[in-house]
C-alpha cells in the first residue's frame, strides 16, 4: 500500500507545473498538522497556524500565476 500511494503521488505531482507542485508538497506537512490536531487532539501553535496560512497563500499565488500564463498564451495581444 505504501508503494502504491507513493507511486500515485508521484504520478499526480508530475501532472502539475513545477512551481505549483513544490507548494503542494509543502502543503502535505500542513495537512499532517491539521490531522494531528483533529484526530489526536494535539495543540496547534500560533507559529504553525501562521506557517499554514503562508503555505495556503503561496498556493493561491502560484495558482493565480498559472492562470495568468494560460491567458497570456491564449491571447498574445496581452
N, C-alpha and C positions, 0 to 999 in steps of 0.2 A: 504493500500500500504506500509506503514512503516513496519508493522509486516511481510509482505511477503519479503520485501527487507532484513530485519534483519534476518529472518529465512534462506533465501538463502545465506546470508553472512556467517552465522554460518555453514551451510552445506558445503560451499566451503572451509572454513578455516579448517574444520575437516578432509578434504582430504589431507591437506598439512602436512609436517613434522613440529613438534613444533617450531624448530629454524627458519624455513622459514616463518611459519605462523605469528610469532611475528613481523618479519620485514615487512611482507605485511601489518599488522595492522598499523605499523608506517608510511608506505607509504600513508595511507589514508589522513593524515594531509598534506603531501607534495602535493597531488593532489588537496586538498581543496585550498591551497595557489595558486597553478597554475591556478585553475578555477577562483579564485577571481581576479587574475592578468589579465587573458584573457577576462573574461566576464564583470567584473566590473571596470577594469582599475586601480585597486589598485597597488601601487608600491611594488616591490619586493626588500627587503633589502639585503645587502651582507651577513648578518648572515643567513637569510632564504635560500639564494642560496647555501651557504656552507653546511647548515644543509641538504638540499635536496640532495646535492652531496654525503654527508656521508651516508644517507639512501640508495641511489642507490648503492653506493659501498658496503654497507652491504648486500644488496640483491644479488649482484653479487657474493660476497664471500660465502654467505650461499648457494646459488645455486651450486657453484663450490664444496663446501663440500659435498652436496648431491650426485653429480656425482662421486666423489672420493669414497664415501661409497658404491655406487652401483657397481663400478668397482672392488673394493676390495671384495665384496660379490660374484661377478660373477667369479673372478679369485683369488682363495685362495693363489696362489703362489706369489702374490704381496707383 
